Amino acid sequence: MNIPNTLTLVRLFLIPIFVLFFFSGETNSLTNATLIFLIAGLTDVLDGYIARKYNLITKWGTVLDPLADKLMLVTVLTCLFLRNYIPLWVVLIIAIKEFLMISAGISFYRKDVVFPADGYGKIATLVFYIGILYLPFHSIISNYLIYLGVAVSILAFVNYLLKVTRKFKV
């Protein structure tokens, strides 16, 4: 197991820690949970950087890294909905999109085909991260950023579908 894959596993382990902090009931629970989310984001950036710089990209990491991102995002959005920070439709759109992406990724992985994250997906992730990190400071701006993240995420999904249809000439 190389360093980037280890960092991805750390990000997966941060998901339940985020939930624990978010629902801890302490006065600074949102701030603490946001800090955990920030650490998860930093591990994402760091594992990608190390993997590319030192040519440590693995098929396993190419699949597990976006899976960790998707699970973290859906978990965070679900928590935000449960605390009435965002509406249910945000969670439903992203959860359905991510479920379809994970299902397709598993199916393609079995066929030895991997579609790495593209620019639209990375932009969507960045917009979501900024929106979520901004939440403790200004929830209205945070919500608009999260809505923008939904729009870019949908664009990323359409782009993914176009890649699949080109690859398999559907």
N, C-alpha and C positions, 0 to 999 in steps of 0.2 A: 504494500500500500504506500503510494507516494504522498508527498506533502499536500498537493492540491486536493486529492481525494480525501485525505484526513480532514482538511478544512471544510470540505463539503459535509462530512459526517458530523463535524462540530456544529455546523449550521443546522443540520437535522435535529441534533440534541438541544439546540437553543429554542426550538419550537415549543415544547412543553414548558420550558423555563419562561418564555414570553407569556404564555397563558397563565402560569402561576403568579407572575408579577402583575399582570393586567387585572386579574380578579382578586388580588390580595386584600383589597379593602383599605389599604393604607392611603393616607392623603396624597402621597406622591406615586401612587401605583401606575398612573398613566406615564409619568416621566420615566420611572424605572423600566417599564415595559418598552417604552420607546428607545431607551438606551440599549436594551437587549436586541431590539430590532436593528438598531444602528450597528451593533457588533456583528450581527448576522450579515448585514449588508457589506460590512468591511471584509468579512471572511469570503464573501462572494467575489468581491473585487480582487482580493489577494490571491485566491485560488486560481482565478482566471489569468491573472498576471504571471504568477509563477509557472503555471502550466504552459503558457505560450512562450515565455522568456527562456525556459529551460527545456523546452520540447518534452514536457511531461504529460501531454494530452493522451488520455486513454479512452477507449470505447466506453468503458464503465463510467468514467468521469463525465464524458459527453452526455450520457444518459442521466446519471445521478445528480449532476449539478443543476440542470433545469428542473428536475423533479423536486429537489430541495427548495428551489426558488418558488415553485408553484405551491408546494405545501405550506411554506411560510406565508406567502401572500394570502392564500385562501383562509388560513388560520387567523391571520391578523384581521382581515376584512370581516370574518365571522365574529370575532371578538368585538370589533367596532360596531357591527350591527347590533349585537346583543346588549351593548351599552348605549344604543340609540345615537351613535355618532354619524352613521351613514344609513341609507335606506336599504331594504332587503334586495331590491332589484340589482344593486351593485354586486352584492355577494352572489346572487343567482347567475348573472351574466358571466362573471369571472369563474365561478365554480364550474359551470357547464362548459365554458371554453377550455378550462384547464383539464377537466375530466376527458374531454374529447382529444386534447393534445397528448395527455398521458396515455390514453388508450391507443391512439395512433402510434405514438412513440414505441410502445411495447410491441405492437404488431409489426412495425418496421424493423425494430431491433431483432425480432425473431427471423426476419428475412435478411439480416445483416446490412440493413440500411439505417443510417442515422442522419437526421436533419439537425445540424447544430443551430443554436439560437442565431437569429439574424438581427439586423439593426433595429427593425421595428419592435421586436420583442424586448431588446435591451432598452430602447427608449421608453417603452411602456413600463418596464420594471423601474427605471430611473424616476419617471413621473410619479408612480405609486410610492416609491420610497420617499421622495421629497414631500409628497402630500401627507403621508403618514408621519414622517418626522416633524412636520410643521404643526401637527394636530395639537400638541400641548400649548402652542403659542397663539394660534388663531384658527378656530375650527371652520369658519366659513371659507377662508382661502384654502384650507386643507381639503375641504369637500370639493371645491372646484377643481383642484389638482387631481383628486381621486377620480372625479368624473372624466377629466381629460385622460387619465390613465386608462379608464374603461374604453374610451373612444380609440386610443392608440392600440390598446390590446385587441380590440375588434379588427382594426386595420392589420395588425400582426397576424391574426388568425386567417384573415382573407389572403394575405401574402403567403402564409404557410400552405393553404389550400391550393394556391396557384403553383407553388413549388411541387407539391405532390402530383398535381395533374400533369405538369410538364415532365416530371420524372417517370411517371407510369403511363403517360400519354392517354389519360382518361378522357 
